[in-house]
Amino acid sequence: MVEAVRQGQSLRSVARGFGVALSTLQYWVKRAEGKPVELVDWTSHSPGPKHPPSRCSQELEDMVLEARRYLKEEDALGYHGALAIRGYLLELGLKPPSERTINRILERRGAFDGTRRQRFLAPPRGWYLPEVAEGRLELDLWDRIEGLVIKGGPEVEVLNVISLHGRLAGSFPKENLTAVLVRQGLLEHWHRWGLPGYAQFDNDTLFQGPHQHADTIGSVSRLCLCLGVVPVFVPPGELGFQGPIEHFNGDWQTHVWHRFQHESLTGLVGQSDLYLTRHQARTAHRREGAPQRRPFPHDFQLDLQAHPTGQMIYLRRSNDYGQVSLLGHTFPVDAHWTQRLVRCQVHLDEGVIRFYALRRRAPQTQPLLRELPYQLPRRHFRE
């Protein structure tokens, strides 16, 4: 642009030809005034001065640091904070900056004893399941909402589901939610959208089965295993693992339950279905990159008496002795892996449980801690 102007072209025609503002061209012509083009500094400069006028001089900063060093290492008291530094400089007959400025100098020069809390990046979605974290398999998260009462009507419980990658949502309001109704909700949702790789639940007896008996696998888990879906149970009282479904629960209550006056359960179901329709349209872009779901088998028949096969996963936190509890048993995992997260993979066909170490700070590193034998007893199932 500058060469074109120097060759005699007008400023306006050059600015129009290069697609820049006239003021911009004038700025660069003035920058190059009186210099050969190849010797002009074309880099951008801040309009402000190199050193802000309000900033302390280098000599003053060095004096503050030297005063801090002396007070910390040689003074009898040993106090070396901003207040002590300012008092020491006053004793020397100098004019020190304020305490706030001294603290800024110490922070800028890295002289604070303490360090700020280091914040780590959040792990990827589904980081505790490698196939989910890598986007090869989908994870459906299930949960229920309790304690909703229709005025003059029944108490309502809601079974909700949301998929981790594709944001496929479902909601099933019922009067009294039972394991049978939970299975119906799973079948209805999976009939419509297909089967995920994993289905995640909390440790509610509605999903996991009764806790008072060892080696118990509930009907919901048996349904998942019959369909080739791996049931996953999150650690009791652990935050974060159920975050997506809890967020959806909150949205459902805000946009469906609290916004409208529901006269009956039928009306609530209708309003919930309208919300889900809009929700699916709003999140359609998420399903373009989501993992492929398997088609639901057309000839499927659930047999609750069949001996469970396949794989189950329990996420647990080890105790002070490096032990974890699941299926009514306590298993020794690693005496050095205490109060840490563990992924317990129960391989029913192989008769083993494999325990993997989990760390949020290193989600890609999940070493095998121990492998222990386990055989699920064969017995009649009673619901």
LOFI-137892 format. One line per field, with one value per residue (C-alpha): residue number from 1; x, y, z; residue in three letters. Coordinates in steps of 0.25 Angstrom, whole numbers, plus 5000, padded with zeros to 4 digits. Each point is the difference from the previous one (the first is absolute). Example, Ala and Ser with C-alpha at 12.3 -4.5 7.8 and 13.67 -1.06 7.14 Angstrom:
finu <- 1,2
x <- 5049,5006
y <- 4982,5014
z <- 5031,4998
torfi <- ala,ser
END
This chain:
finu <- 1,2,3,4,5,6,7,8,9,10,11,12,13,14,15,16,17,18,19,20,21,22,23,24,25,26,27,28,29,30,31,32,33,34,35,36,37,38,39,40,41,42,43,44,45,46,47,48,49,50,51,52,53,54,55,56,57,58,59,60,61,62,63,64,65,66,67,68,69,70,71,72,73,74,75,76,77,78,79,80,81,82,83,84,85,86,87,88,89,90,91,92,93,94,95,96,97,98,99,100,101,102,103,104,105,106,107,108,109,110,111,112,113,114,115,116,117,118,119,120,121,122,123,124,125,126,127,128,129,130,131,132,133,134,135,136,137,138,139,140,141,142,143,144,145,146,147,148,149,150,151,152,153,154,155,156,157,158,159,160,161,162,163,164,165,166,167,168,169,170,171,172,173,174,175,176,177,178,179,180,181,182,183,184,185,186,187,188,189,190,191,192,193,194,195,196,197,198,199,200,201,202,203,204,205,206,207,208,209,210,211,212,213,214,215,216,217,218,219,220,221,222,223,224,225,226,227,228,229,230,231,232,233,234,235,236,237,238,239,240,241,242,243,244,245,246,247,248,249,250,251,252,253,254,255,256,257,258,259,260,261,262,263,264,265,266,267,268,269,270,271,272,273,274,275,276,277,278,279,280,281,282,283,284,285,286,287,288,289,290,291,292,293,294,295,296,297,298,299,300,301,302,303,304,305,306,307,308,309,310,311,312,313,314,315,316,317,318,319,320,321,322,323,324,325,326,327,328,329,330,331,332,333,334,335,336,337,338,339,340,341,342,343,344,345,346,347,348,349,350,351,352,353,354,355,356,357,358,359,360,361,362,363,364,365,366,367,368,369,370,371,372,373,374,375,376,377,378,379,380,381,382,383
x <- 5000,5011,5008,4987,4998,5015,4998,4990,4986,4990,4998,4985,5002,5011,4991,4989,5008,5006,4986,5005,4996,5006,5004,5008,5007,5004,5005,5010,5004,5004,5007,5009,5002,5014,5005,5003,4988,5010,5005,4986,4996,4986,4997,4988,5003,4991,4996,5004,5014,5009,5000,4987,5003,4993,5009,5011,5014,5009,5009,4989,4995,5014,5001,4987,5005,5013,4993,4991,5013,5007,4987,4998,5015,5007,4990,4998,4985,4999,4987,5001,4986,4996,4997,5014,5007,4993,5004,5014,5002,4994,5010,5011,4995,4994,4987,4994,4987,4987,4998,4991,5011,5010,4991,4999,5015,5002,4989,5006,5014,4996,5004,4988,5003,4986,4995,4987,4991,5003,4987,5000,4992,4987,5001,4992,4986,4999,5015,4998,4996,5010,4991,4990,5011,5006,4986,4999,4988,4988,4996,4986,4998,4988,4994,4987,4993,4992,4991,4991,4985,4989,4990,4988,5007,5010,5015,5008,5014,5007,5010,5010,5011,5010,5011,5014,5004,4987,4992,4988,4990,4988,4991,4990,4991,4993,4992,5008,5013,5004,5011,4989,4997,5015,5002,4988,5006,5014,4993,4992,5011,5010,4989,4999,5015,5008,5009,5012,5013,4998,4988,5004,4992,5002,4999,4985,4994,4990,5012,5010,4991,5000,5012,4998,5004,5013,5002,4987,4998,4987,4990,5004,5015,4995,4992,5013,5008,4990,5001,5015,5000,5010,4994,5008,4998,5006,5007,4991,5000,5010,4998,5001,4997,4985,5002,4993,4988,4999,5001,4989,4991,5001,4996,4988,4995,5003,4993,4989,4997,5001,4995,4986,4989,4998,4986,5003,5011,4995,5002,5014,5004,4994,5008,5013,4999,4998,5013,5007,4997,5005,5012,5003,4999,5009,5011,5000,5014,5005,4996,5008,5013,4994,5004,4991,4990,4997,4986,4990,4999,4986,4998,5005,4994,5004,5003,5003,5003,5012,5013,5006,5012,5008,5007,4996,5007,5000,5007,5005,5009,5010,5001,5011,5005,4999,4988,4987,4986,4990,4990,5000,5015,5012,5012,5015,5005,5013,5005,5006,4988,4992,4988,5002,4990,5000,4992,4996,4997,4992,5002,4989,5004,5014,4998,5009,5000,5010,5003,5006,5005,4993,5006,4993,5013,5005,4987,5008,5008,4992,5009,4995,5002,4995,4992,4992,4992,4985,4988,4986,4992,4989,4986,4986,4997,4988,4996
y <- 5000,5010,4997,5002,5014,5003,4997,5011,4993,5008,4995,4998,4991,4992,4998,4996,4990,4993,5001,5008,5012,5013,5003,4987,5003,5014,4994,4990,5011,5009,4988,4998,5015,5003,4986,4989,4990,4988,5008,5003,4993,4995,4993,5005,5009,5002,5015,5001,5002,4988,5002,5006,5012,4995,4988,4999,5002,4988,5005,5002,4985,4995,5008,4994,4986,5002,5005,4988,4991,5007,4999,4986,4995,5009,5008,4996,4999,4994,5007,5003,5003,5013,5007,4996,5004,5014,5002,4996,5010,5011,4997,5002,5014,4996,5002,4987,4996,4996,4986,4997,5004,4992,4988,5002,5001,4987,4993,5005,4996,4986,5003,4994,4988,4994,4996,5001,4988,4993,4997,4988,4998,4992,4986,4996,4996,4986,4999,4988,4992,5000,4996,5011,5011,4996,5002,4985,4996,5008,5001,5002,5006,4996,5006,5003,5012,4998,5008,5007,5001,5004,5009,4992,4988,4989,5001,4999,4994,5003,4991,5008,4997,5008,4994,5006,5003,5001,5007,4990,5003,4992,5002,4991,5005,4989,5000,4989,4997,4986,4991,4995,5014,5003,4989,5004,5014,4994,4992,5011,5009,4990,4995,5014,5005,4987,4993,5008,4993,5004,5003,5008,5000,5004,4990,5001,4986,5003,4999,4991,4991,4997,5003,4991,4987,4997,4996,5007,5005,5008,4998,5014,4995,4986,5007,5008,4988,4992,5012,5000,5014,5001,5006,5010,5004,5012,5002,5003,5015,5003,5013,5002,4986,5003,5015,4999,4993,5009,5012,4994,4997,5015,5005,4990,5005,5015,4999,4990,4998,5014,5008,4994,4996,4985,4995,4985,4990,4999,5015,5000,4989,5008,5012,4992,4994,5014,5005,4987,5003,5014,4995,4990,5010,5010,4990,4993,5005,4992,4987,5002,4997,4990,4985,4991,4993,4985,4997,4993,4985,4998,4986,5004,4993,5003,4987,5005,4986,4998,5000,5014,5001,5011,5012,5009,5012,5006,5013,5001,5007,4992,5001,5003,4985,5000,4992,5002,4995,4994,4989,4999,4996,5008,4998,5003,5008,5008,5004,5012,5004,5006,5010,4999,4997,4986,4994,4986,4992,4987,4990,4990,4991,5000,4999,5011,5015,5009,5013,5012,5013,5013,5014,5013,5007,4988,4995,4992,4992,4989,4989,4986,4999,4986,4989,4991,4987,5002,4990,5005,4989,4993,5002,5003,5015,5006,5014
z <- 5000,5004,4987,4992,5006,4998,4985,4999,5002,5009,5014,4998,4987,5008,5012,4991,4992,5013,5007,5012,5007,4995,5015,5000,4987,5005,5013,4993,4990,5012,5007,4987,4998,4996,5001,4989,5001,5003,5013,5005,5013,4996,5013,5008,5012,5012,5001,5014,5006,5002,5015,5006,5008,5012,5001,5010,4995,4998,5011,5010,4997,5003,5013,5004,4997,5007,5013,5000,4998,5012,5009,4997,5001,5010,5008,5014,4999,4986,4996,4985,4996,4993,5013,5005,4987,5000,5015,4997,4988,5009,5010,4990,4997,4986,4994,4998,4992,5006,5006,4988,4990,5007,4999,4985,4999,5008,4991,4987,5004,5005,5014,5008,5009,4997,4986,4994,4998,4987,4992,4991,4988,5001,4995,4988,5000,5005,5003,5010,4988,4989,4989,5004,5001,4987,4993,4996,5009,5005,5015,5005,5014,5007,5013,5007,5006,5013,5008,4990,5004,4990,5008,5004,4992,5002,5004,4987,4997,4987,4994,4991,4990,4992,4991,5002,4986,4992,5011,4997,5011,5006,5011,5006,5011,5009,5012,5007,4994,5001,4993,4990,4996,4999,4991,4992,4999,4995,4990,4994,4999,4994,4990,4995,5000,5000,5010,5006,5004,5015,5009,5013,5013,5014,5012,5002,5003,4989,4990,5007,5007,5015,5008,5012,4993,4994,4985,4996,4986,4998,4989,4993,5000,4994,4989,4996,5000,4991,4990,5000,5008,5011,5013,5007,5015,5005,5013,5012,5004,4989,4992,4985,4994,5000,4996,4986,5005,5012,4991,4991,5013,5004,4986,4999,5014,4996,4986,5002,5015,5005,4988,4999,5009,4997,5003,4998,4997,4985,4999,5006,4990,4988,5005,5002,4986,4994,5007,4996,4985,5001,5007,4990,4989,5008,5002,4986,4996,5012,4993,4988,5006,5011,5000,4992,5008,4998,4994,5010,4998,4994,5006,5014,5012,5014,5009,5014,5004,4990,5007,4998,4990,4995,5007,5011,5005,5014,5003,5014,5009,5009,5015,5009,4998,4984,5000,4992,5003,4989,4999,5015,5001,5003,4991,5003,4988,5004,5013,4994,4992,5012,4999,4985,4989,4994,4988,5003,4988,5003,4989,5003,4988,5004,5015,5004,5005,4994,5008,4993,5006,4996,5002,4994,4999,4991,4993,4989,5010,5006,5005,5004,5015,5003,4994,5010,4997,5002,4996,5001,5007,4991,5007,4997,4998,5008,4997
torfi <- met,val,glu,ala,val,arg,gln,gly,gln,ser,leu,arg,ser,val,ala,arg,gly,phe,gly,val,ala,leu,ser,thr,leu,gln,tyr,trp,val,lys,arg,ala,glu,gly,lys,pro,val,glu,leu,val,asp,trp,thr,ser,his,ser,pro,gly,pro,lys,his,pro,pro,ser,arg,cys,ser,gln,glu,leu,glu,asp,met,val,leu,glu,ala,arg,arg,tyr,leu,lys,glu,glu,asp,ala,leu,gly,tyr,his,gly,ala,leu,ala,ile,arg,gly,tyr,leu,leu,glu,leu,gly,leu,lys,pro,pro,ser,glu,arg,thr,ile,asn,arg,ile,leu,glu,arg,arg,gly,ala,phe,asp,gly,thr,arg,arg,gln,arg,phe,leu,ala,pro,pro,arg,gly,trp,tyr,leu,pro,glu,val,ala,glu,gly,arg,leu,glu,leu,asp,leu,trp,asp,arg,ile,glu,gly,leu,val,ile,lys,gly,gly,pro,glu,val,glu,val,leu,asn,val,ile,ser,leu,his,gly,arg,leu,ala,gly,ser,phe,pro,lys,glu,asn,leu,thr,ala,val,leu,val,arg,gln,gly,leu,leu,glu,his,trp,his,arg,trp,gly,leu,pro,gly,tyr,ala,gln,phe,asp,asn,asp,thr,leu,phe,gln,gly,pro,his,gln,his,ala,asp,thr,ile,gly,ser,val,ser,arg,leu,cys,leu,cys,leu,gly,val,val,pro,val,phe,val,pro,pro,gly,glu,leu,gly,phe,gln,gly,pro,ile,glu,his,phe,asn,gly,asp,trp,gln,thr,his,val,trp,his,arg,phe,gln,his,glu,ser,leu,thr,gly,leu,val,gly,gln,ser,asp,leu,tyr,leu,thr,arg,his,gln,ala,arg,thr,ala,his,arg,arg,glu,gly,ala,pro,gln,arg,arg,pro,phe,pro,his,asp,phe,gln,leu,asp,leu,gln,ala,his,pro,thr,gly,gln,met,ile,tyr,leu,arg,arg,ser,asn,asp,tyr,gly,gln,val,ser,leu,leu,gly,his,thr,phe,pro,val,asp,ala,his,trp,thr,gln,arg,leu,val,arg,cys,gln,val,his,leu,asp,glu,gly,val,ile,arg,phe,tyr,ala,leu,arg,arg,arg,ala,pro,gln,thr,gln,pro,leu,leu,arg,glu,leu,pro,tyr,gln,leu,pro,arg,arg,his,phe,arg,glu
END
